[in-house]
Amino acid sequence: MTNRKAAIVLAAGKGKRMKSDLPKVLHEINHRPIITILLDTLVSMDFERIVVVVGYEGEQVRQALADYPVEFVWQHEQRGTGHAVMCTGELMEDFEGTTLVAAGDVPFLSASAIEELFATHRATGAAATCLSAVFEDPSGYGRIIRDGNSDRLREIVEHEDANEEIRGIREINSGTFCFDSRQLFESLREVGDDNAQGEYYLTDVVKIMCIRKLTVAVVRARRPDEVRGINSAEELAYLAERFGRRL
């Protein structure tokens, strides 16, 4: 397995619940756009390339990241996380290695959590590895369906598509993955939009890989708050209080 690493950061969303016209990833904690907090971590690591997917008010995001060594790809229609990664296909098609996919609105994802994700990915020989977490209130997050008590992931069920039994699961998909890059883009070709939101879910790649008998692993974050996303002003305030002193 090659040691080459790339990262794709999803930063195309508006963030309707933020009640602001500002792109979600440009909301600030301690006068820092939240995406720059994440990018500082990624830039400090050994990624060969970092690709940022922009969409809503993408020029604002590009300008805010002008000093970062990143490449940009446009997602002109907001059709889900799977579609966002598909948009990087032309740029990433020749990359042989492991690709991290992370959300630009998860600012405090740490280098140690990313390193543990990659270590599990290597140790299990997985085609994909998901970073999970256990939340007291998992509402809104996709739920992790493990293969028994193992570190093998069988499926991720989005909250909107989950029945009551699955909604009772507290282990959630953080939205952070690493993939064998070639397997990722091969599997994305099979992803459809037949779901409650009519979107292309990145999480459907897990299901497709399992059908193809590829290994998909899961590792639980040691510090759950590190993988919390920001989807509302309340969540922004919570993470500012929790981590703001670090900045």
C-alpha positions as a Markdown table, in Angstrom:
| # | Residue | x | y | z |
|---|---|---|---|---|
| 1 | Met | 0.0 | 0.0 | 0.0 |
| 2 | Thr | 1.4 | 3.4 | -1.0 |
| 3 | Asn | 2.0 | 6.0 | 1.7 |
| 4 | Arg | 0.8 | 8.9 | -0.5 |
| 5 | Lys | -2.0 | 10.9 | 1.1 |
| 6 | Ala | -4.4 | 13.5 | -0.2 |
| 7 | Ala | -7.3 | 15.3 | 1.4 |
| 8 | Ile | -10.6 | 16.5 | 0.1 |
| 9 | Val | -12.4 | 19.2 | 2.2 |
| 10 | Leu | -16.1 | 19.7 | 1.6 |
| 11 | Ala | -16.9 | 23.5 | 1.8 |
| 12 | Ala | -19.7 | 24.1 | -0.6 |
| 13 | Gly | -22.7 | 24.4 | 1.7 |
| 14 | Lys | -24.7 | 27.5 | 2.7 |
| 15 | Gly | -25.7 | 26.3 | 6.1 |
| 16 | Lys | -29.4 | 27.2 | 6.2 |
| 17 | Arg | -29.7 | 26.9 | 9.9 |
| 18 | Met | -27.0 | 29.4 | 10.5 |
| 19 | Lys | -29.5 | 32.1 | 9.6 |
| 20 | Ser | -26.9 | 34.0 | 7.6 |
| 21 | Asp | -25.9 | 34.6 | 4.0 |
| 22 | Leu | -22.3 | 33.9 | 4.8 |
| 23 | Pro | -20.9 | 30.5 | 3.6 |
| 24 | Lys | -21.1 | 28.1 | 6.5 |
| 25 | Val | -17.3 | 27.5 | 6.6 |
| 26 | Leu | -16.6 | 31.2 | 6.9 |
| 27 | His | -18.4 | 31.7 | 10.2 |
| 28 | Glu | -15.8 | 32.5 | 12.9 |
| 29 | Ile | -14.5 | 31.4 | 16.2 |
| 30 | Asn | -12.1 | 33.9 | 17.8 |
| 31 | His | -12.0 | 35.8 | 14.6 |
| 32 | Arg | -10.9 | 32.8 | 12.6 |
| 33 | Pro | -13.1 | 31.3 | 9.8 |
| 34 | Ile | -13.8 | 27.8 | 10.9 |
| 35 | Ile | -12.4 | 26.2 | 7.8 |
| 36 | Thr | -9.0 | 27.8 | 8.4 |
| 37 | Ile | -8.8 | 26.1 | 11.8 |
| 38 | Leu | -9.1 | 22.7 | 10.1 |
| 39 | Leu | -6.8 | 23.6 | 7.2 |
| 40 | Asp | -4.1 | 24.6 | 9.7 |
| 41 | Thr | -4.2 | 21.1 | 11.0 |
| 42 | Leu | -4.1 | 19.5 | 7.5 |
| 43 | Val | -1.3 | 21.7 | 6.2 |
| 44 | Ser | 0.8 | 20.7 | 9.2 |
| 45 | Met | 0.5 | 17.0 | 8.1 |
| 46 | Asp | 2.1 | 15.1 | 5.2 |
| 47 | Phe | -0.7 | 15.5 | 2.6 |
| 48 | Glu | 0.6 | 15.6 | -0.9 |
| 49 | Arg | -2.4 | 17.7 | -2.0 |
| 50 | Ile | -5.4 | 19.3 | -0.4 |
| 51 | Val | -8.5 | 19.9 | -2.5 |
| 52 | Val | -11.3 | 22.2 | -1.3 |
| 53 | Val | -14.8 | 21.8 | -2.8 |
| 54 | Val | -16.5 | 25.2 | -3.0 |
| 55 | Gly | -20.1 | 26.0 | -4.1 |
| 56 | Tyr | -22.3 | 28.6 | -2.3 |
| 57 | Glu | -20.5 | 32.0 | -2.5 |
| 58 | Gly | -17.4 | 30.0 | -3.5 |
| 59 | Glu | -15.4 | 33.1 | -4.4 |
| 60 | Gln | -15.6 | 34.3 | -0.8 |
| 61 | Val | -14.2 | 31.0 | 0.4 |
| 62 | Arg | -11.4 | 31.1 | -2.2 |
| 63 | Gln | -10.4 | 34.6 | -1.1 |
| 64 | Ala | -10.4 | 33.6 | 2.5 |
| 65 | Leu | -8.1 | 30.7 | 1.7 |
| 66 | Ala | -5.8 | 32.6 | -0.7 |
| 67 | Asp | -2.7 | 32.0 | 1.5 |
| 68 | Tyr | -3.3 | 28.3 | 1.8 |
| 69 | Pro | -1.6 | 25.7 | -0.4 |
| 70 | Val | -4.8 | 24.2 | -1.6 |
| 71 | Glu | -6.6 | 23.5 | -4.9 |
| 72 | Phe | -10.2 | 24.3 | -5.6 |
| 73 | Val | -13.0 | 22.4 | -7.3 |
| 74 | Trp | -16.6 | 23.8 | -7.9 |
| 75 | Gln | -19.8 | 22.0 | -6.9 |
| 76 | His | -22.2 | 24.2 | -8.8 |
| 77 | Glu | -25.3 | 22.2 | -7.6 |
| 78 | Gln | -25.6 | 21.2 | -4.0 |
| 79 | Arg | -26.5 | 17.5 | -4.5 |
| 80 | Gly | -25.0 | 15.9 | -1.5 |
| 81 | Thr | -21.6 | 14.8 | -0.1 |
| 82 | Gly | -21.2 | 12.0 | -2.6 |
| 83 | His | -21.7 | 14.5 | -5.5 |
| 84 | Ala | -19.2 | 16.9 | -3.9 |
| 85 | Val | -16.5 | 14.2 | -4.0 |
| 86 | Met | -17.5 | 13.3 | -7.5 |
| 87 | Cys | -16.7 | 16.8 | -8.6 |
| 88 | Thr | -13.1 | 16.2 | -7.7 |
| 89 | Gly | -12.9 | 13.2 | -10.0 |
| 90 | Glu | -11.1 | 14.8 | -12.9 |
| 91 | Leu | -8.5 | 16.4 | -10.6 |
| 92 | Met | -8.0 | 13.2 | -8.5 |
| 93 | Glu | -8.3 | 10.5 | -11.2 |
| 94 | Asp | -4.6 | 9.8 | -11.4 |
| 95 | Phe | -3.9 | 9.9 | -7.7 |
| 96 | Glu | -2.8 | 6.6 | -6.2 |
| 97 | Gly | -2.9 | 6.5 | -2.5 |
| 98 | Thr | -5.2 | 7.2 | 0.5 |
| 99 | Thr | -7.6 | 10.1 | 0.4 |
| 100 | Leu | -9.0 | 11.8 | 3.5 |
| 101 | Val | -12.5 | 13.3 | 3.1 |
| 102 | Ala | -13.4 | 15.8 | 5.8 |
| 103 | Ala | -16.0 | 18.5 | 6.3 |
| 104 | Gly | -15.0 | 22.1 | 6.3 |
| 105 | Asp | -17.4 | 22.8 | 9.2 |
| 106 | Val | -15.7 | 20.4 | 11.6 |
| 107 | Pro | -12.9 | 22.7 | 12.7 |
| 108 | Phe | -11.4 | 20.9 | 15.6 |
| 109 | Leu | -10.7 | 17.6 | 14.0 |
| 110 | Ser | -7.2 | 16.9 | 15.4 |
| 111 | Ala | -4.1 | 15.5 | 13.8 |
| 112 | Ser | -4.1 | 12.7 | 16.4 |
| 113 | Ala | -7.6 | 11.6 | 15.3 |
| 114 | Ile | -6.6 | 11.7 | 11.7 |
| 115 | Glu | -3.5 | 9.7 | 12.3 |
| 116 | Glu | -5.5 | 7.1 | 14.2 |
| 117 | Leu | -7.9 | 6.9 | 11.3 |
| 118 | Phe | -5.1 | 6.3 | 8.9 |
| 119 | Ala | -3.4 | 3.8 | 11.2 |
| 120 | Thr | -6.6 | 1.7 | 11.4 |
| 121 | His | -7.1 | 2.0 | 7.7 |
| 122 | Arg | -3.6 | 0.6 | 7.1 |
| 123 | Ala | -3.8 | -2.1 | 9.8 |
| 124 | Thr | -7.1 | -3.5 | 8.5 |
| 125 | Gly | -6.2 | -3.2 | 4.8 |
| 126 | Ala | -9.5 | -1.5 | 4.3 |
| 127 | Ala | -10.8 | 0.1 | 1.1 |
| 128 | Ala | -12.5 | 2.7 | 3.4 |
| 129 | Thr | -12.4 | 3.6 | 7.1 |
| 130 | Cys | -14.9 | 5.8 | 8.9 |
| 131 | Leu | -14.2 | 7.9 | 12.0 |
| 132 | Ser | -17.1 | 7.5 | 14.3 |
| 133 | Ala | -18.1 | 9.0 | 17.7 |
| 134 | Val | -20.6 | 8.3 | 20.4 |
| 135 | Phe | -23.0 | 11.2 | 21.2 |
| 136 | Glu | -25.5 | 11.5 | 24.0 |
| 137 | Asp | -27.9 | 13.1 | 21.4 |
| 138 | Pro | -27.2 | 11.6 | 18.0 |
| 139 | Ser | -30.1 | 13.4 | 16.2 |
| 140 | Gly | -29.4 | 14.4 | 12.7 |
| 141 | Tyr | -26.3 | 12.2 | 12.3 |
| 142 | Gly | -26.0 | 9.0 | 10.2 |
| 143 | Arg | -25.9 | 5.9 | 12.4 |
| 144 | Ile | -23.1 | 3.3 | 12.4 |
| 145 | Ile | -24.1 | -0.3 | 11.8 |
| 146 | Arg | -21.2 | -2.5 | 12.7 |
| 147 | Asp | -20.7 | -6.1 | 11.8 |
| 148 | Gly | -21.4 | -7.5 | 15.3 |
| 149 | Asn | -18.9 | -6.2 | 17.8 |
| 150 | Ser | -16.0 | -6.0 | 15.3 |
| 151 | Asp | -14.2 | -2.9 | 13.8 |
| 152 | Arg | -15.9 | -3.8 | 10.5 |
| 153 | Leu | -18.5 | -1.4 | 9.2 |
| 154 | Arg | -21.6 | -2.9 | 7.5 |
| 155 | Glu | -23.6 | 0.2 | 6.7 |
| 156 | Ile | -24.3 | 3.9 | 7.6 |
| 157 | Val | -27.9 | 4.8 | 7.7 |
| 158 | Glu | -28.7 | 8.5 | 7.4 |
| 159 | His | -31.0 | 9.9 | 10.2 |
| 160 | Glu | -33.8 | 10.7 | 7.7 |
| 161 | Asp | -33.8 | 7.2 | 6.4 |
| 162 | Ala | -33.5 | 5.4 | 9.8 |
| 163 | Asn | -36.3 | 3.6 | 11.6 |
| 164 | Glu | -36.8 | 4.0 | 15.3 |
| 165 | Glu | -34.5 | 1.1 | 16.2 |
| 166 | Ile | -31.6 | 2.5 | 14.2 |
| 167 | Arg | -32.2 | 6.0 | 15.6 |
| 168 | Gly | -31.6 | 4.5 | 19.0 |
| 169 | Ile | -28.0 | 3.8 | 18.1 |
| 170 | Arg | -25.7 | 6.5 | 19.6 |
| 171 | Glu | -22.6 | 5.8 | 17.5 |
| 172 | Ile | -22.6 | 8.3 | 14.6 |
| 173 | Asn | -20.8 | 8.9 | 11.4 |
| 174 | Ser | -18.6 | 11.9 | 11.9 |
| 175 | Gly | -18.4 | 12.5 | 8.1 |
| 176 | Thr | -14.6 | 12.0 | 8.2 |
| 177 | Phe | -13.3 | 9.0 | 6.1 |
| 178 | Cys | -10.2 | 7.8 | 4.5 |
| 179 | Phe | -10.4 | 5.8 | 1.3 |
| 180 | Asp | -8.2 | 3.9 | -1.1 |
| 181 | Ser | -8.6 | 6.6 | -3.8 |
| 182 | Arg | -9.1 | 4.4 | -6.7 |
| 183 | Gln | -11.7 | 2.3 | -5.0 |
| 184 | Leu | -13.5 | 5.5 | -3.9 |
| 185 | Phe | -14.0 | 6.8 | -7.4 |
| 186 | Glu | -14.9 | 3.4 | -8.8 |
| 187 | Ser | -17.6 | 3.0 | -6.1 |
| 188 | Leu | -18.9 | 6.6 | -6.6 |
| 189 | Arg | -19.9 | 5.7 | -10.1 |
| 190 | Glu | -22.5 | 3.3 | -8.6 |
| 191 | Val | -24.0 | 5.8 | -6.1 |
| 192 | Gly | -27.6 | 6.9 | -6.9 |
| 193 | Asp | -30.0 | 9.5 | -5.4 |
| 194 | Asp | -32.9 | 7.2 | -4.4 |
| 195 | Asn | -33.3 | 8.4 | -0.8 |
| 196 | Ala | -35.3 | 10.7 | 1.4 |
| 197 | Gln | -33.3 | 13.8 | 0.4 |
| 198 | Gly | -32.8 | 13.0 | -3.3 |
| 199 | Glu | -29.0 | 13.4 | -2.9 |
| 200 | Tyr | -25.9 | 11.4 | -3.6 |
| 201 | Tyr | -24.7 | 10.3 | -0.3 |
| 202 | Leu | -21.0 | 9.6 | 0.3 |
| 203 | Thr | -22.0 | 7.1 | 2.8 |
| 204 | Asp | -23.5 | 4.9 | 0.1 |
| 205 | Val | -20.0 | 4.2 | -1.0 |
| 206 | Val | -19.7 | 2.1 | 2.2 |
| 207 | Lys | -22.7 | 0.0 | 1.2 |
| 208 | Ile | -21.3 | -0.5 | -2.3 |
| 209 | Met | -17.9 | -1.5 | -1.1 |
| 210 | Cys | -19.5 | -4.0 | 1.3 |
| 211 | Ile | -21.5 | -5.5 | -1.6 |
| 212 | Arg | -18.2 | -5.8 | -3.5 |
| 213 | Lys | -16.7 | -7.7 | -0.5 |
| 214 | Leu | -14.2 | -5.0 | 0.2 |
| 215 | Thr | -13.1 | -4.3 | 3.8 |
| 216 | Val | -14.7 | -1.2 | 5.4 |
| 217 | Ala | -13.4 | -0.4 | 8.9 |
| 218 | Val | -14.6 | 2.0 | 11.6 |
| 219 | Val | -12.6 | 3.6 | 14.4 |
| 220 | Arg | -14.2 | 5.6 | 17.3 |
| 221 | Ala | -12.9 | 9.1 | 18.1 |
| 222 | Arg | -11.4 | 9.3 | 21.5 |
| 223 | Arg | -12.7 | 12.9 | 22.0 |
| 224 | Pro | -16.2 | 13.1 | 20.5 |
| 225 | Asp | -16.4 | 16.9 | 20.5 |
| 226 | Glu | -13.5 | 17.1 | 18.1 |
| 227 | Val | -15.7 | 15.6 | 15.3 |
| 228 | Arg | -18.7 | 17.8 | 15.9 |
| 229 | Gly | -19.9 | 19.8 | 12.9 |
| 230 | Ile | -21.3 | 23.3 | 13.0 |
| 231 | Asn | -24.8 | 23.5 | 11.6 |
| 232 | Ser | -26.4 | 26.2 | 13.8 |
| 233 | Ala | -25.5 | 29.3 | 15.8 |
| 234 | Glu | -25.9 | 27.2 | 18.9 |
| 235 | Glu | -23.4 | 24.6 | 17.8 |
| 236 | Leu | -20.9 | 27.4 | 16.8 |
| 237 | Ala | -21.2 | 28.9 | 20.3 |
| 238 | Tyr | -20.8 | 25.5 | 22.0 |
| 239 | Leu | -17.5 | 24.8 | 20.1 |
| 240 | Ala | -16.3 | 28.3 | 20.6 |
| 241 | Glu | -16.7 | 27.8 | 24.4 |
| 242 | Arg | -15.3 | 24.3 | 24.3 |
| 243 | Phe | -12.2 | 24.9 | 22.1 |
| 244 | Gly | -11.9 | 28.7 | 21.6 |
| 245 | Arg | -9.1 | 29.1 | 24.2 |
| 246 | Arg | -6.9 | 26.9 | 22.1 |
| 247 | Leu | -6.7 | 29.4 | 19.3 |
